[in-house]
Amino acid sequence: MEEQFKKEDRILKKLISEVGTEKPGPNFNSKLMEQIEQRASERIQYQPLISKKGWVLLGLMFVIPALLYFVLPLELGHREFGLPWKDLSQLVPEFRFSKVFMYGTIFLTLFFLQIPLLKKFVETKF
């Protein structure tokens, strides 16, 4: 395996010596600096993630239902919906978490809380 790499290395050295190194043309530095200055002068136009029209629609989606709730005289308390159950506990059985699940959830939460703190600590030290 090592012999194969040595053979490839010899072939590459031979090819490079035949081709030679490339030399930059005249005014290479000035052309390069012009391109850098041109790219630096190009400003990226800021575009918000949510446009003004989007913010207006989001605001209306929250304001209109709130206004309707206070303005329209709806009395839902007096209506009978005729649901077959009287209590929500009849629909959903009693559910208990095991101690292992609780401990796992607590340690997982602590783990995810430590990641940003440790990252910040490492960035300040190094």
C-alpha positions in Angstrom: 0.0 0.0 0.0 2.8 2.4 0.9 4.6 1.5 -2.4 1.5 2.6 -4.3 1.6 6.0 -2.6 5.3 6.4 -3.3 4.7 5.6 -7.0 1.9 8.1 -7.3 4.0 10.7 -5.5 6.8 10.2 -8.0 4.4 10.5 -10.9 3.0 13.7 -9.5 6.4 15.2 -8.9 7.4 14.4 -12.5 4.2 16.0 -13.9 4.7 19.2 -11.8 8.3 19.6 -12.8 7.3 19.3 -16.5 4.5 21.8 -16.3 6.3 24.3 -14.0 4.8 26.9 -11.8 2.4 29.5 -13.0 3.5 33.1 -12.7 1.1 35.9 -12.3 0.8 38.4 -15.2 1.7 42.1 -15.0 -0.4 44.3 -12.7 -1.7 41.2 -10.9 -1.8 43.0 -7.5 -3.6 46.1 -8.9 -6.2 44.0 -10.7 -6.8 41.9 -7.6 -7.2 45.0 -5.4 -9.7 46.5 -7.9 -11.8 43.4 -7.8 -11.7 43.4 -3.9 -12.7 47.0 -3.8 -15.5 46.4 -6.3 -16.9 43.6 -4.2 -16.5 45.6 -1.0 -18.4 48.5 -2.5 -21.4 46.3 -3.4 -23.8 46.6 -0.5 -26.3 43.9 0.3 -29.7 45.4 0.4 -31.5 44.6 3.7 -34.8 42.9 3.3 -36.7 42.0 6.4 -38.0 38.4 6.9 -41.5 39.6 7.4 -42.6 42.6 5.2 -44.7 45.5 6.5 -47.8 43.9 4.8 -47.1 40.7 6.6 -46.8 42.5 10.0 -50.1 44.2 9.3 -51.8 40.9 8.5 -50.4 39.3 11.6 -51.6 42.2 13.7 -55.1 42.1 12.2 -55.2 38.4 12.9 -54.8 39.0 16.6 -56.6 42.4 17.0 -59.8 41.6 15.1 -60.8 38.4 17.1 -60.0 40.3 20.3 -62.3 43.2 19.3 -65.0 40.8 18.1 -64.9 39.0 21.5 -65.5 42.3 23.4 -67.9 43.9 20.9 -70.2 41.1 19.9 -72.7 40.0 22.6 -72.2 36.2 22.6 -73.4 34.1 25.5 -72.1 30.6 25.1 -72.7 29.7 28.7 -76.5 29.3 28.2 -76.3 27.0 25.1 -76.4 23.3 25.4 -74.0 21.5 23.1 -75.3 18.0 23.9 -71.9 16.3 24.3 -72.1 12.7 25.4 -69.6 13.2 28.2 -70.0 15.5 31.2 -66.4 15.6 32.2 -63.1 15.7 30.3 -61.7 13.0 32.6 -64.0 10.5 31.0 -62.3 11.0 27.6 -58.7 11.0 28.7 -57.5 8.2 31.0 -55.3 9.0 34.0 -51.7 9.3 32.9 -48.7 9.1 35.2 -45.1 9.6 34.4 -42.6 7.1 35.8 -39.6 8.3 37.8 -37.2 7.2 35.1 -39.0 9.4 32.6 -39.0 12.4 35.0 -35.3 12.0 35.7 -34.4 11.6 32.1 -36.4 14.7 31.1 -34.7 16.7 33.9 -31.2 15.7 32.9 -31.9 16.2 29.2 -33.2 19.7 30.0 -30.1 20.4 32.0 -27.9 19.1 29.2 -29.5 21.4 26.6 -29.2 24.4 29.0 -25.5 23.7 29.5 -24.6 23.7 25.8 -24.9 27.5 25.2 -23.2 28.2 28.5 -20.3 25.9 27.7 -20.0 27.3 24.2 -19.9 30.8 25.5 -17.2 29.8 28.1 -15.1 28.1 25.4 -15.4 31.1 23.1 -14.2 33.5 25.8 -11.3 31.3 26.9 -9.9 30.5 23.4 
